[in-house]
Amino acid sequence: MTAGRRGRGALFWLALTAITLALSFGSKGLVAATGWRWLVRYPKSWELGFEKGISAALKWLLEDASLGGVRFRDLTRMVSTLIEGPYGVIRNLMVDGFGRGQGQQAVEILPPVSWAVVLLGFGLLAFRVGGMRLAALVLGCFLYLLVFGLWDSAMVTLASVAIAVPLGVLGGVALGIAAFRSPAFERALRPVLDLMQTVPVFAYLVPILILFGFGPTAALVATIIYAMPPMVRTTAVALREVPPELSEAGRMSGCTRRQLLWKVQLPAARETMLVGVNQVIMLTLNMVIIASMIGAGGLGYDVLTALRKLAIGAGVEAGLGIVALAIALDRLSQALARRAPGLHEAGAERGWLSRHRWPVAFAVLLVLSWPLAALVPALRHFPQALHLSMGSFWETLISWINLHLYDQIEAAKIFVLTWFMAPVRVFLHDIPWPWGIALAGLAAWRMLGWQWGLIALAMAGFIAGNGLWPEAMTTLYLCGVSVCIAMLAGVPIGIAAGQSERLNRVVTVVIDTLQTLPTFVYLIPVVMLFRVGDFSAMVAVVLYAMAPAIRYAAHGIRSTDPQLIEAGLVSGCTRRQLLWKVRLPQAMPAILLGLNQTIMLALSMLVITALVGTRDLGQQVYIALSKANAGLGIVAGLSVAFIAILADRMVGAASKARAQTGGEGHG
């Protein structure tokens, strides 16, 4: 990039900043002088009315739409039946048992599987695929669920995972194969996947709730939609990465197109695709709390109940239960992904029973466990007298903090609100909406090209045209403040971790825990310490979104070219100079990618923080869910998605430009 182009770019951004500052600080005077109140408040009569149109369309779809004599309502019922049947069988097997009759006339035919059998089954699986250390970890995770009284809830969650993950994987693989084979289909699918990953989950809970009703089926449908996109992307990428010579060898050996896919390409892409399976599992577990709001039950319902009661002990225990289940399933799926496909082929000459002795032994144990559980009740239900609890510890800790540190916490809260958050909020809300729309278009045009400039104008216009401009500015304010604090706190930690292996191990454990903790869990201690409001929302968002800032900064520092470090040392650089002159410039693209991910996580968490009193787009989505207003939910959800997509593309462009500049500078 030439000095002239850099200078013109700097002048462009300086001019935009100056105009924005002038219009924000002078907007009230401009309105007073001209009487044009529409400059600061979008007129109600100008609204596009998409909310009512979407609600009406959804009502028509549910009540009147039909295709070939088959009503859409019948299709949703068929989907519900297809999902509810297997889910009911697994839930009965794991939790409720099998029986006949209802109420007082109910007769149990077969009790649920004993906790001891489930523990042994997962322990054996972990030992087979990962050895003794993995078996100990998985057993430890399940023992936590058992001794803290979370077993039944965990099995309900596991039943949901057992249905949602296979369906999400199968649907994702099918769409990924179609995207691999058809570039046109992939281009059409990409924006849909972007929306699926950026629209807040609450937003599509509303239409799913209307279409499928309240209950586990609706929760499972929402979970599958939420968890599927990574599998689609991973499958398409994995198939494209299959070596061309391998595919050519398959064609030369006479494979048809179908045989080439199933016999050559999919087996070759297996390892990468299993990474997608891992992501589907983690996103499914991430969804369990939100899905509990529409009837999923399980550990998510326990966390949600604790949040409503502000029972910090119960909330933390259930949240850690989800973390334990997530860790166990995550490590198991990673071990399966690393395992060689032909591991058992060496024993093919042995008999079937010899080759499958472990599954057969487990099946025999499963059958024997039912009469044993009837004879020994403790095998059926773990004795309640042996349950442990950390609830009193957490509640005592929060009470002690509130009693002894209240003044200091309140002083820090008032300082941040008064001198940082409030000025940013006032500044963004005072920007006239016509200039806000133009600013989005100009920024996108400068960074991404004229096509994205027009797209940004349309997206910003959609937000304003549906009467959500004030809520969008509140979202930008909360997200901007939270991201700034997360980056200011996270990047230095990441830089330090990138230079110290010991610190990096500690930091990795902490941020892995932060990223697997359910989002609702953050709200319980935050609300009890800071009460409801924007400050509580900001703290929760910072805690949730800081992890990628740390992780990418550490990765960028560790990835610095050793030759550049050696050159710096030879030229006499001190450790501080080496950091500022060599490591940080090289790590900047990675740090910008961390910024991108921090923004995405902040926006997703802001929808959750609507529960603590924010007045942003997330609150509109939550209001829509509570009132079953599909139109408002979709419009507000799309508004959040548009902000996320524009932020993603702009930060990505900045990261790419920085990487290219760095490459030119070292050429």
C-alpha positions in Angstrom: 0.0 0.0 0.0 1.5 3.4 -1.0 1.9 6.3 1.3 -0.5 8.3 -0.8 -3.3 5.7 -0.5 -2.7 5.4 3.2 -2.9 9.2 3.5 -6.2 9.4 1.6 -7.6 6.6 3.7 -6.7 8.4 6.9 -8.2 11.6 5.6 -11.5 9.8 4.7 -11.9 8.3 8.2 -10.9 11.6 9.8 -13.6 13.4 7.8 -16.3 10.8 8.7 -15.3 11.1 12.4 -15.5 14.9 12.3 -18.9 14.9 10.6 -20.3 12.3 13.0 -19.0 14.2 16.1 -20.4 17.5 14.7 -23.8 16.0 14.0 -24.0 14.1 17.3 -23.1 17.1 19.5 -25.1 19.5 17.3 -28.2 17.4 16.7 -30.4 19.1 19.4 -29.4 22.5 18.2 -30.2 21.5 14.6 -33.6 20.2 15.6 -34.3 23.4 17.6 -33.3 25.6 14.7 -35.2 23.7 11.9 -38.0 22.0 13.8 -37.1 18.7 12.0 -37.7 16.3 14.9 -37.6 13.4 12.4 -33.8 13.8 12.3 -33.4 12.3 15.7 -36.6 10.1 16.0 -37.8 8.0 13.1 -41.5 8.9 12.4 -44.0 6.2 13.3 -45.9 6.9 10.1 -42.8 6.0 8.0 -42.3 2.6 9.5 -42.3 -0.3 7.0 -44.6 -2.6 8.9 -42.6 -5.8 8.4 -43.5 -6.9 11.9 -47.2 -7.2 11.2 -46.6 -8.6 7.7 -44.4 -11.4 9.1 -46.8 -12.3 11.8 -49.7 -12.4 9.3 -47.6 -14.6 6.9 -46.8 -17.0 9.7 -50.4 -17.2 10.8 -51.5 -17.9 7.2 -48.7 -20.5 6.8 -49.9 -22.3 9.9 -53.7 -22.1 9.4 -54.3 -21.9 5.7 -51.2 -22.9 3.6 -51.3 -26.3 1.9 -49.4 -28.1 -0.9 -51.1 -30.7 -2.9 -53.9 -31.1 -0.4 -51.4 -31.4 2.5 -51.7 -28.6 5.0 -48.5 -27.1 6.4 -49.8 -27.8 9.9 -49.9 -31.5 9.0 -46.2 -31.3 8.0 -45.2 -29.7 11.3 -47.1 -32.4 13.1 -45.3 -35.1 11.0 -41.9 -33.6 11.9 -43.0 -33.5 15.6 -43.9 -37.1 15.5 -40.7 -38.2 13.8 -38.6 -36.3 16.4 -40.8 -37.0 19.5 -40.9 -40.8 19.0 -37.1 -41.5 19.2 -36.7 -38.8 21.9 -39.4 -40.4 24.0 -37.8 -43.8 23.8 -34.4 -42.5 24.8 -35.8 -40.4 27.6 -37.8 -43.3 28.9 -34.7 -45.5 28.8 -32.5 -43.0 30.6 -34.9 -41.2 33.0 -38.6 -42.2 33.2 -38.7 -45.9 32.5 -41.3 -47.7 30.4 -44.8 -48.3 31.6 -48.5 -48.2 30.7 -51.4 -46.2 31.9 -51.4 -42.7 33.3 -51.7 -41.1 36.7 -52.5 -43.4 39.6 -53.3 -46.2 37.2 -49.7 -46.1 35.7 -47.9 -49.4 36.0 -44.1 -49.5 35.5 -43.0 -52.3 33.1 -39.3 -51.5 32.9 -37.3 -49.0 35.1 -34.8 -46.6 33.6 -31.2 -47.7 33.1 -29.1 -47.7 36.3 -26.7 -44.9 36.8 -24.0 -47.5 37.4 -24.5 -48.9 33.9 -24.3 -45.5 32.3 -21.1 -44.7 34.2 -19.6 -48.0 33.1 -20.7 -47.6 29.5 -19.1 -44.2 29.1 -16.0 -45.2 31.0 -15.5 -48.2 28.7 -16.0 -46.1 25.6 -13.6 -43.5 26.8 -11.0 -46.2 27.7 -11.4 -47.8 24.3 -10.9 -44.6 22.3 -8.6 -42.6 24.5 -7.0 -44.8 27.2 -7.0 -44.6 31.0 -6.6 -40.8 31.3 -9.6 -40.1 29.2 -11.6 -42.7 31.0 -10.8 -41.1 34.4 -11.8 -37.6 33.0 -15.1 -38.8 31.6 -15.9 -40.8 34.8 -15.1 -37.8 36.9 -17.4 -35.6 34.9 -20.3 -38.1 35.2 -19.6 -38.6 38.9 -20.0 -34.9 39.4 -23.5 -35.1 37.9 -24.3 -38.1 40.1 -23.1 -36.8 43.5 -24.4 -33.3 43.1 -28.0 -34.6 42.5 -28.0 -33.6 38.8 -28.3 -37.1 37.3 -31.9 -37.1 36.1 -31.6 -33.6 34.6 -28.3 -34.5 32.9 -29.9 -37.6 31.4 -32.8 -35.5 30.0 -30.2 -33.2 28.4 -28.2 -36.2 27.1 -31.4 -37.6 25.5 -31.8 -34.2 23.7 -28.2 -34.4 22.6 -28.7 -38.0 21.4 -31.5 -36.8 19.0 -30.3 -33.3 18.1 -26.6 -34.2 17.2 -27.3 -37.1 14.7 -30.1 -35.0 13.0 -27.9 -31.9 12.9 -24.9 -33.9 11.6 -27.0 -35.7 8.9 -28.7 -32.5 7.8 -25.3 -30.6 7.8 -23.6 -33.4 5.8 -26.4 -33.4 3.2 -26.3 -29.6 2.7 -22.5 -29.7 2.8 -22.3 -32.3 0.0 -24.8 -30.2 -2.1 -22.7 -27.1 -1.5 -19.6 -29.0 -2.6 -21.1 -30.2 -5.8 -22.9 -27.0 -6.7 -21.1 -23.6 -6.4 -24.4 -21.8 -7.2 -26.1 -23.6 -4.3 -23.2 -22.8 -2.0 -23.4 -19.1 -3.0 -27.1 -19.1 -2.2 -26.6 -21.1 1.0 -23.8 -18.9 2.5 -26.0 -15.9 3.5 -28.5 -18.3 5.0 -25.8 -19.9 7.1 -24.5 -16.4 8.1 -28.0 -15.5 9.3 -28.5 -18.8 11.1 -25.3 -18.2 13.0 -25.9 -14.5 13.7 -29.6 -14.2 14.3 -30.1 -14.5 18.1 -31.5 -17.9 19.2 -34.5 -16.2 20.9 -35.5 -14.7 17.5 -36.2 -18.1 15.8 -37.6 -19.6 19.0 -40.7 -17.5 18.4 -41.8 -18.9 15.0 -40.7 -22.4 16.1 -42.8 -22.1 19.2 -45.8 -21.0 17.1 -45.3 -23.8 14.5 -44.5 -26.7 16.9 -46.0 -25.6 20.2 -44.5 -25.6 23.7 -42.4 -28.7 24.5 -39.3 -30.8 23.8 -40.0 -31.1 20.1 -39.9 -27.3 19.5 -36.8 -27.1 21.6 -35.1 -29.9 19.6 -36.0 -28.3 16.3 -34.5 -25.0 17.5 -31.4 -26.8 18.7 -30.9 -28.6 15.4 -31.2 -25.3 13.5 -28.8 -23.6 15.8 -26.2 -26.4 15.7 -26.2 -27.4 12.1 -24.3 -24.6 10.2 -20.8 -25.6 11.4 -21.4 -29.1 10.0 -22.5 -27.7 6.6 -19.4 -25.5 6.4 -17.0 -28.2 7.7 -18.3 -30.8 5.2 -18.0 -28.6 2.2 -14.4 -27.5 3.2 -13.4 -31.1 4.0 -14.6 -32.4 0.6 -12.8 -29.6 -1.2 -9.6 -30.5 0.7 -9.6 -34.1 -0.6 -6.4 -34.4 -2.8 -7.4 -34.2 -6.5 -5.2 -37.2 -7.3 -7.2 -39.3 -4.9 -10.4 -38.4 -6.7 -8.8 -38.9 -10.0 -7.7 -42.4 -9.0 -11.3 -43.2 -8.0 -12.5 -42.1 -11.4 -9.8 -44.1 -13.2 -10.9 -47.2 -11.3 -14.4 -46.9 -12.7 -16.3 -45.3 -9.8 -19.6 -43.6 -10.6 -20.2 -40.2 -9.1 -22.1 -41.7 -6.2 -19.4 -44.3 -5.5 -16.7 -41.7 -5.7 -18.4 -39.7 -3.0 -19.2 -42.6 -0.6 -16.1 -44.8 -1.3 -13.4 -42.1 -1.8 -14.2 -38.5 -0.9 -16.2 -38.9 2.3 -13.7 -41.4 3.9 -10.8 -39.1 3.0 -12.7 -36.1 4.5 -13.6 -38.1 7.7 -11.2 -36.5 10.1 -12.0 -32.9 9.2 -15.7 -33.7 9.3 -15.4 -35.1 12.8 -14.3 -31.6 13.9 -17.7 -30.4 12.6 -19.4 -33.2 14.7 -17.5 -31.9 17.7 -18.9 -28.4 17.0 -22.4 -29.6 16.7 -22.2 -31.3 20.1 -20.8 -28.2 21.8 -23.4 -25.9 20.2 -26.2 -28.4 21.1 -25.1 -28.2 24.8 -24.8 -24.4 24.5 -28.4 -24.3 23.4 -29.9 -26.4 26.3 -30.6 -23.5 28.6 -32.3 -21.3 26.0 -34.2 -24.3 24.7 -35.4 -24.9 28.3 -37.5 -21.8 27.9 -39.8 -23.6 25.5 -40.0 -26.9 27.3 -36.7 -28.8 26.8 -36.2 -29.4 30.5 -32.9 -30.9 31.8 -29.9 -29.0 33.1 -30.9 -25.9 31.2 -34.2 -25.7 33.1 -32.3 -26.1 36.4 -30.1 -23.1 35.5 -33.1 -21.0 34.3 -35.0 -21.8 37.5 -32.0 -20.8 39.6 -31.7 -17.5 37.7 -35.4 -16.7 38.2 -35.0 -17.3 42.0 -31.5 -15.8 42.1 -30.3 -19.0 43.7 -26.6 -18.7 43.0 -25.6 -22.0 44.5 -28.1 -24.1 42.5 -27.4 -22.1 39.4 -23.6 -22.6 39.6 -24.0 -26.3 40.4 -26.3 -26.8 37.4 -24.1 -24.7 35.2 -21.0 -26.6 36.1 -23.0 -29.8 35.4 -23.5 -28.6 31.8 -19.7 -27.8 31.7 -18.9 -31.4 33.0 -21.2 -32.9 30.4 -19.7 -30.7 27.7 -16.2 -31.6 28.6 -16.9 -35.4 28.6 -18.7 -35.3 25.2 -16.1 -32.9 23.8 -13.1 -35.1 24.8 -14.9 -38.3 23.6 -15.6 -36.8 20.2 -12.1 -35.5 19.8 -10.7 -38.9 20.7 -13.0 -40.5 18.1 -11.8 -37.9 15.5 -8.2 -38.8 16.2 -8.8 -42.5 16.0 -7.6 -44.2 12.8 -10.6 -45.5 10.7 -9.1 -49.0 10.2 -8.2 -49.7 13.8 -10.2 -52.9 13.9 -9.2 -54.3 10.6 -6.3 -56.2 12.0 -8.7 -58.5 13.9 -11.0 -59.1 11.0 -9.9 -62.8 10.9 -11.4 -63.4 14.3 -15.0 -64.4 14.9 -17.8 -61.8 15.3 -18.2 -62.4 19.0 -14.4 -62.0 19.6 -14.3 -58.8 17.7 -17.4 -57.3 19.5 -16.8 -58.7 22.9 -17.0 -55.3 24.7 -20.3 -54.2 23.2 -21.7 -57.7 23.9 -20.5 -57.7 27.5 -22.1 -54.2 28.0 -25.4 -55.4 26.5 -25.4 -58.4 28.9 -24.7 -56.1 31.8 -27.5 -53.8 30.7 -30.0 -56.6 30.6 -28.8 -57.9 34.0 -29.0 -54.4 35.6 -32.8 -54.3 35.6 -33.4 -57.2 38.0 -30.3 -56.1 40.0 -31.8 -52.6 40.4 -35.1 -54.2 41.6 -33.1 -56.0 44.3 -30.8 -53.1 45.2 -32.7 -49.8 45.1 -29.4 -47.8 45.3 -28.5 -49.0 41.9 -31.7 -47.4 40.5 -31.5 -44.1 42.3 -28.3 -42.9 43.8 -28.9 -42.4 47.6 -29.9 -38.9 48.4 -28.0 -39.0 51.7 -24.8 -39.2 49.6 -25.5 -36.1 47.6 -23.1 -33.1 47.9 -23.8 -29.4 47.5 -21.8 -26.2 47.1 -24.8 -23.9 47.3 -24.2 -22.6 50.7 -20.5 -21.8 49.9 -21.4 -19.7 46.9 -24.2 -17.9 48.7 -22.0 -17.2 51.7 -19.3 -15.9 49.3 -21.6 -13.5 47.6 -23.1 -12.3 50.9 -19.6 -11.6 52.3 -18.7 -9.6 49.2 -21.9 -7.6 49.4 -21.4 -6.9 53.1 -17.7 -6.0 53.1 -17.0 -4.7 49.5 -20.3 -2.9 48.7 -18.9 0.6 48.8 -15.9 -0.2 46.6 -18.0 -2.0 44.1 -20.6 0.8 44.0 -17.9 3.4 43.5 -16.3 1.5 40.6 -19.8 1.0 39.1 -20.7 4.7 39.3 -17.3 5.8 37.9 -17.6 3.5 34.8 -21.2 4.4 34.2 -20.6 8.2 34.6 -17.3 8.7 32.8 -17.4 6.0 30.2 -20.7 4.2 29.5 -23.1 7.2 29.7 -21.1 9.5 27.3 -20.8 6.7 24.7 -24.6 6.1 25.0 -25.5 9.8 24.7 -23.1 10.2 21.7 -24.6 7.3 19.7 -28.2 8.1 20.5 -27.7 11.7 19.4 -26.4 10.8 15.9 -29.2 11.6 13.4 -30.5 8.4 11.9 -30.1 9.5 8.3 -26.4 10.1 8.9 -26.2 6.8 10.8 -27.5 5.0 7.7 -25.1 6.9 5.4 -22.2 6.3 7.7 -22.8 2.5 7.6 -22.9 2.6 3.8 -19.8 4.8 3.5 -17.7 2.7 5.9 -18.7 -0.5 4.2 -18.0 1.0 0.7 -14.5 2.1 1.8 -13.6 -1.2 3.4 -15.5 -3.8 1.3 -16.5 -2.2 -2.0 -19.5 -0.6 -3.5 -21.7 -3.8 -3.4 -21.3 -4.0 0.4 -21.8 -0.3 0.6 -25.3 -0.8 -0.9 -25.9 -3.8 1.3 -25.0 -1.8 4.4 -27.3 1.0 3.4 -30.1 -1.5 3.0 -29.4 -3.2 6.4 -29.2 0.1 8.3 -32.3 1.3 6.5 -34.2 -1.9 7.5 -33.4 -1.3 11.1 -34.5 2.4 11.0 -37.5 1.6 8.8 -38.9 -0.8 11.4 -38.7 1.6 14.2 -35.7 0.0 16.0 -33.0 2.6 15.6 -32.9 3.7 19.3 -32.6 0.0 20.4 -29.9 -0.6 17.7 -27.9 2.3 19.1 -28.2 0.9 22.6 -27.0 -2.4 21.2 -24.0 -0.7 19.6 -23.3 1.2 22.7 -23.3 -1.9 25.0 -21.5 -4.0 22.5 -18.9 -1.3 21.8 -18.2 -0.6 25.5 -18.0 -4.3 26.3 -15.7 -5.2 23.4 -13.4 -2.3 24.3 -13.1 -3.4 27.9 -12.7 -7.1 26.9 -9.9 -6.3 24.4 -8.1 -3.9 26.9 -8.2 -6.7 29.5 -7.8 -9.7 27.3 -5.1 -8.8 24.8 -2.4 -8.0 27.5 -3.3 -11.4 29.2 -3.0 -13.1 25.8 0.4 -11.4 25.1 1.7 -12.5 28.5 0.4 -16.1 28.0 2.0 -16.1 24.5 5.4 -15.5 26.1 5.1 -17.9 29.0 4.2 -21.6 28.6 3.3 -22.0 32.3 0.9 -19.0 32.3 -0.5 -20.2 29.0 -1.5 -23.5 30.5 -3.3 -21.8 33.4 -5.0 -19.2 31.1 -6.1 -22.0 28.7 -7.9 -23.9 31.5 -9.7 -20.6 32.7 -10.9 -19.5 29.2 -12.0 -23.1 28.3 -14.1 -23.1 31.4 -15.5 -19.6 30.6 -16.4 -20.7 27.1 -18.2 -23.8 28.2 -20.1 -22.2 31.1 -23.7 -21.6 30.0 -24.5 -17.9 29.2 -27.2 -17.7 31.9 -24.8 -18.7 34.6 -22.9 -15.4 34.2 -26.0 -13.5 35.0 -26.6 -14.9 38.5 -23.5 -13.7 40.4 -23.4 -10.5 38.3 -27.0 -9.5 39.2 -26.4 -10.4 42.9 -23.3 -8.2 43.0 -24.4 -5.3 40.7 -28.2 -5.6 40.5 -30.0 -5.1 37.1 -29.0 -2.6 34.5 -26.5 -1.7 31.8 -23.5 -2.1 34.0 -24.5 -5.7 35.0 -25.0 -6.5 31.3 -21.6 -5.1 30.4 -19.8 -7.1 33.1 -21.6 -10.4 32.0 -20.7 -9.7 28.3 -17.1 -8.9 29.1 -16.6 -12.1 31.1 -18.2 -14.1 28.3 -16.6 -12.4 25.3 -13.0 -12.0 26.6 -11.9 -15.5 25.8 -11.2 -15.1 22.1 -9.3 -11.8 22.8 -7.0 -13.8 25.1 -6.8 -16.9 22.9 -6.0 -15.1 19.6 -3.5 -12.7 21.1 -1.6 -15.6 22.6 -1.7 -17.5 19.4 -0.5 -14.5 17.4 2.5 -13.9 19.8 3.4 -17.6 19.7 3.2 -17.7 15.9 5.8 -15.0 15.3 8.4 -16.1 12.8 11.5 -17.4 14.7 13.8 -15.9 12.1 12.3 -12.4 12.8 12.9 -12.9 16.5 16.5 -14.1 15.8 17.1 -11.0 13.6 15.8 -8.7 16.4 18.0 -10.3 19.0 21.0 -10.1 16.7 20.3 -6.4 16.1 20.4 -5.8 19.9 16.6 -5.5 20.7 15.7 -5.7 24.3 12.8 -7.9 25.4 10.4 -4.9 25.4 11.6 -3.7 22.0 11.2 -7.3 20.6 7.6 -7.3 21.8 6.7 -3.9 20.4 8.7 -3.9 17.2 8.5 -7.5 16.1 6.0 -9.7 17.9 3.0 -7.3 18.1 3.1 -6.2 14.4 3.3 -9.8 13.4 0.5 -10.8 15.8 -1.9 -7.9 14.8 -3.9 -10.0 12.1 -4.5 -12.6 14.8 -5.5 -10.0 17.4 -8.0 -8.5 14.8 -9.5 -11.9 14.3 -9.8 -12.1 18.1 -11.6 -8.8 17.9 -14.0 -10.2 15.3 -14.9 -13.2 17.5 -15.2 -11.0 20.6 -17.8 -8.8 18.8 -19.7 -11.9 17.7 -19.8 -13.3 21.3 -20.7 -9.9 22.7 -23.7 -9.6 20.4 -24.9 -13.1 21.2 -24.6 -12.5 24.9 -26.4 -9.1 24.7 -29.6 -11.0 23.8 -29.2 -13.0 27.0 -28.5 -9.9 29.1 -32.0 -8.6 28.1 -33.1 -10.5 31.2 -31.3 -8.0 33.4 -33.0 -4.9 32.1 -31.2 -3.6 29.0 -33.2 -1.7 26.5 -31.6 -2.9 23.3 -32.5 -5.2 20.4 -32.0 -8.2 22.7 -34.9 -7.0 24.9 -37.1 -6.6 21.9 -36.3 -10.2 20.9 -37.1 -11.4 24.5 -40.3 -9.4 24.6 -41.3 -11.0 21.3 -40.6 -14.5 22.8 -42.7 -13.7 25.9 -45.6 -12.5 23.8 -45.2 -15.0 21.0 -44.9 -12.1 18.6 -43.1 -13.8 15.7 -42.9 -10.6 13.6 -41.2 -8.5 16.2 -38.9 -11.4 17.1 -37.8 -11.9 13.5 -37.3 -8.2 12.7 -35.3 -7.6 15.9 -33.3 -10.8 15.4 -32.5 -9.8 11.8 -31.4 -6.3 13.0 -28.9 -8.0 15.4 -27.8 -10.3 12.6 -27.2 -7.3 10.3 -25.0 -5.6 12.8 -23.1 -8.8 13.4 -22.6 -9.5 9.7 -21.4 -5.9 8.9 -19.0 -6.0 11.9 -17.7 -9.4 10.8 -17.0 -8.3 7.3 -15.4 -5.0 8.2 -13.1 -6.4 10.9 -12.3 -9.3 8.6 -11.3 -6.8 5.9 -9.2 -4.9 8.3 -7.5 -8.1 9.4 -6.8 -9.1 5.8 -5.5 -5.7 4.9 -3.2 -5.7 8.0 -1.9 -9.2 7.0 -1.1 -8.0 3.5 0.5 -4.8 4.8 2.7 -6.9 7.1 3.7 -9.2 4.3 4.7 -6.2 2.1 6.6 -4.7 4.9 8.7 -7.8 5.4 9.2 -8.5 1.7 
